[in-house]
Amino acid sequence: MAGVTAFEHVCGALEAAASLNQLEARGTIRLALKQAGLEARSVTPDQMAVVLERVLPAELESRGIESAESVCSEIRSGLSSLSVDTTADSPEDVFARLGGGE
């Protein structure tokens, strides 16, 4: 699944697994990421797996999704097929460019 971010993958999987539309799924996942101190554009598959395990089940339960734990577990198992994009800039790279360093 090259080219698909962890966020996009989980959003699509959540739409398919739960009775949420695209907007509801994306919003729910963004809220869970915010609670974990992460951003959708930079979350890695490993970070997303932790969010799926520890944060998202409670978010889904609060929205009336039955068996939220099993839904999250199923989605988490699909994350292993994602490749990690190593071309993204680290914070150190950004600050080095801003400071004129290499």
C-alpha positions as CSV (number, residue, x, y, z in Angstrom):
1,M,0.0,0.0,0.0
2,A,2.6,2.5,-1.0
3,G,1.6,6.1,-1.0
4,V,-1.2,5.8,1.6
5,T,-0.5,7.4,4.9
6,A,-1.4,5.8,8.2
7,F,-4.1,8.4,8.8
8,E,-5.7,7.7,5.4
9,H,-5.5,4.0,5.8
10,V,-7.2,4.0,9.3
11,C,-9.9,6.4,8.1
12,G,-10.8,4.1,5.2
13,A,-10.7,1.1,7.4
14,L,-12.9,2.7,10.1
15,E,-15.5,3.8,7.5
16,A,-15.7,0.2,6.3
17,A,-15.8,-1.4,9.8
18,A,-18.1,1.0,11.6
19,S,-21.3,2.9,10.8
20,L,-19.4,6.2,10.3
21,N,-19.3,8.3,7.1
22,Q,-16.0,9.8,5.8
23,L,-16.3,13.0,7.8
24,E,-17.2,11.3,11.0
25,A,-14.4,8.8,10.7
26,R,-11.8,11.4,9.9
27,G,-13.0,13.7,12.7
28,T,-13.0,10.8,15.3
29,I,-9.5,9.8,14.4
30,R,-8.2,13.4,14.4
31,L,-9.6,13.8,18.0
32,A,-7.9,10.6,19.1
33,L,-4.6,11.8,17.5
34,K,-5.0,15.1,19.3
35,Q,-5.4,13.4,22.6
36,A,-2.2,11.5,21.9
37,G,-0.4,14.7,20.9
38,L,0.0,13.6,17.3
39,E,-0.9,15.1,13.9
40,A,-2.7,13.4,11.1
41,R,-0.1,14.5,8.5
42,S,2.9,13.1,10.3
43,V,1.7,10.1,12.3
44,T,3.6,6.9,11.6
45,P,2.0,3.4,11.4
46,D,3.7,2.5,14.8
47,Q,2.2,5.7,16.4
48,M,-1.2,5.0,14.9
49,A,-1.1,1.5,16.2
50,V,-0.7,2.8,19.8
51,V,-3.6,5.3,19.2
52,L,-5.7,2.4,18.0
53,E,-4.9,0.4,21.1
54,R,-5.1,3.0,23.8
55,V,-7.2,6.0,22.6
56,L,-9.5,5.2,19.7
57,P,-11.6,2.5,21.5
58,A,-12.9,5.0,24.0
59,E,-13.7,7.5,21.2
60,L,-15.6,4.9,19.3
61,E,-17.5,3.8,22.4
62,S,-18.6,7.4,23.1
63,R,-20.1,7.4,19.6
64,G,-22.1,4.3,20.2
65,I,-19.9,1.9,18.1
66,E,-20.3,-1.6,19.5
67,S,-17.2,-3.8,20.0
68,A,-14.9,-0.9,19.6
69,E,-11.9,-2.9,20.8
70,S,-12.3,-5.5,18.1
71,V,-12.8,-2.9,15.4
72,C,-9.6,-1.2,16.5
73,S,-7.7,-4.5,16.7
74,E,-8.8,-5.4,13.2
75,I,-7.7,-2.0,11.8
76,R,-4.4,-2.2,13.7
77,S,-3.6,-5.5,12.0
78,G,-3.8,-3.9,8.6
79,L,-1.2,-1.2,9.5
80,S,1.7,-3.7,9.1
81,S,1.1,-3.5,5.3
82,L,2.0,0.2,5.2
83,S,5.4,1.4,4.2
84,V,6.9,4.2,6.3
85,D,7.6,7.3,4.3
86,T,11.2,8.2,5.3
87,T,11.3,11.3,3.0
88,A,9.4,13.4,5.5
89,D,11.4,16.1,7.2
90,S,12.2,15.7,10.9
91,P,12.0,18.7,13.2
92,E,15.8,18.8,13.2
93,D,15.9,19.1,9.4
94,V,13.4,21.9,9.3
95,F,15.2,23.9,12.0
96,A,18.5,23.3,10.3
97,R,17.2,24.8,7.1
98,L,15.6,27.7,8.9
99,G,18.9,28.4,10.7
100,G,20.9,28.2,7.5
101,G,22.7,25.0,8.6
102,E,22.9,21.9,6.5
